[in-house]
């Protein structure tokens, strides 16, 4: 559930999310010392996230300011079903490491001095999103979230997210922005 609390302030709540992810995997090292082929399973029984924050732009970059964060996850299970015993070892290692990291994040989210550090990490991750994505050597897509973004209800109560998107060429660049 997303709730608009104030201008440019949103609360995001995810309650008791459950899920199952299944994927096939294959890895072979070079030189071929280690190899495995199999199926990856991830089962999550309960994930609850509550965030309250605001957004603003600095130097045309989206910034997020978290006011409150609460992250709770029950232990999850990762199972690699492969052709050798290495998948059993990796399943145990990844499940243990992931659950340890999740429990640390859960406890850290309740400690207010950590939230400023999480803000810095979150904003650094947002800045890593590329502004240009090359389709081939000459053609690329530029764009991102427009600085006209405001967390306010749009038509019919929906949030409007303005995007700047342009298909461009290195040889014949198009200068003006298009808002989608």
C-alpha positions in Angstrom: 0.0 0.0 0.0 1.3 3.4 -0.9 -0.1 6.4 1.0 0.5 10.0 0.2 1.0 11.8 3.5 2.0 15.2 2.4 3.4 17.0 -0.6 6.5 15.0 -1.7 6.1 12.6 1.3 5.0 8.9 0.8 4.5 6.0 3.1 5.1 2.5 1.5 3.8 -0.5 3.4 4.3 -4.1 2.4 2.7 -6.5 4.8 3.3 -10.3 5.1 4.5 -10.8 1.6 5.0 -14.4 0.7 6.6 -15.7 -2.5 8.4 -18.5 -4.3 11.0 -17.9 -7.0 12.3 -20.8 -9.2 15.0 -20.6 -11.9 17.3 -22.9 -13.7 21.1 -22.3 -13.3 24.3 -23.5 -14.9 27.9 -22.5 -14.1 31.2 -23.7 -15.3 34.5 -22.2 -14.2 37.3 -21.5 -16.6 39.3 -23.7 -16.5 36.5 -26.2 -15.9 37.3 -27.3 -12.3 33.9 -26.6 -10.8 30.6 -27.0 -12.6 26.9 -27.5 -11.7 23.6 -27.5 -13.4 20.3 -27.4 -11.6 17.3 -25.5 -10.3 17.3 -22.6 -7.8 14.4 -22.3 -5.4 13.7 -19.3 -3.0 10.9 -19.5 -0.6 10.0 -16.4 1.5 7.2 -16.9 4.1 6.9 -13.4 5.5 8.3 -10.0 4.5 7.1 -6.8 6.0 8.5 -3.4 5.1 7.3 0.0 6.2 9.0 3.1 4.8 8.1 6.8 5.3 10.0 9.3 3.3 10.1 12.3 1.0 11.8 13.0 -2.3 13.5 16.0 -3.8 16.0 16.8 -6.6 19.5 18.0 -6.2 21.6 18.7 -9.3 18.9 16.9 -11.4 19.3 13.7 -9.3 16.4 12.2 -7.4 17.1 12.2 -3.6 15.2 10.2 -1.0 15.0 11.2 2.6 13.7 8.4 4.8 11.9 9.5 8.0 11.1 6.0 9.2 12.1 2.5 8.1 11.0 -0.9 9.5 12.1 -4.1 7.9 11.1 -7.5 9.1 11.7 -10.8 7.4 11.3 -14.3 8.7 14.0 -16.8 7.8 13.8 -17.8 4.1 15.0 -20.9 2.4 17.3 -21.1 -0.6 17.7 -24.5 -2.3 20.0 -25.3 -5.2 19.1 -28.7 -6.6 22.0 -29.6 -8.8 23.9 -32.6 -10.1 26.6 -32.6 -7.5 27.2 -32.0 -3.8 28.5 -28.5 -4.3 24.8 -27.3 -4.7 24.1 -28.6 -1.2 27.0 -26.7 0.3 26.1 -23.5 -1.7 22.4 -23.8 -0.5 23.5 -23.9 3.1 26.0 -21.1 2.8 23.7 -18.8 0.9 20.7 -19.5 3.1 22.8 -18.9 6.3 24.5 -15.7 4.9 21.2 -14.3 3.5 19.3 -14.9 6.7 22.1 -13.4 8.8 22.2 -10.3 6.6 18.4 -10.0 6.7 18.3 -10.2 10.5 21.0 -7.6 10.8 19.1 -5.3 8.4 15.9 -5.9 10.4 17.6 -4.9 13.6 19.5 -1.9 12.1 16.3 -0.6 10.5 14.9 0.0 14.0 17.9 2.1 15.1 17.4 5.7 14.1 21.1 6.8 13.7 21.5 4.1 11.0 18.7 5.6 8.9 21.0 8.5 7.8 23.6 6.1 6.6 20.8 4.1 4.8 19.7 7.4 3.2 23.3 7.9 1.9 23.5 4.3 0.6 20.0 4.5 -1.0 20.8 7.8 -2.7 24.2 6.5 -3.9 22.3 3.5 -5.5 19.8 5.8 -7.2 22.7 7.8 -8.7 24.2 4.6 -10.1 21.1 4.2 -12.4 22.5 5.1 -15.9 21.1 8.1 -17.8 22.1 6.6 -21.1 21.5 3.0 -22.3 23.2 2.1 -25.6 21.2 0.0 -28.0 24.0 -0.3 -30.5 27.2 1.7 -31.2 25.3 4.8 -32.4 21.8 4.7 -31.0 21.0 5.1 -27.3 18.2 5.9 -25.0 18.5 8.8 -22.5 16.2 9.7 -19.7 15.1 9.2 -16.2 12.7 10.6 -13.7 11.9 14.2 -14.5 12.5 16.8 -11.8 8.8 17.7 -11.9 8.2 14.6 -9.8 6.0 15.4 -6.8 4.4 12.8 -4.6 0.9 14.1 -4.9 -2.2 12.3 -6.0 -2.9 12.6 -9.7 -6.1 11.9 -11.6 -8.3 9.3 -9.9 -6.0 9.2 -6.9 -3.0 7.7 -8.8 0.6 9.0 -8.4 2.0 10.5 -11.6 5.7 9.8 -12.3 6.9 12.1 -15.1 9.8 10.6 -17.2 12.1 12.2 -19.6 12.8 9.7 -22.4 14.6 10.3 -25.7 15.9 8.0 -28.4 19.2 9.5 -29.6 22.0 9.1 -32.1 25.7 9.9 -31.5 26.0 11.1 -35.2 22.8 13.1 -35.2 22.0 14.1 -31.6 18.5 15.4 -30.6 18.9 18.2 -28.1 15.4 19.0 -26.5 13.9 16.7 -23.8 10.6 14.9 -24.3 8.4 14.3 -21.4 6.5 11.0 -21.3 
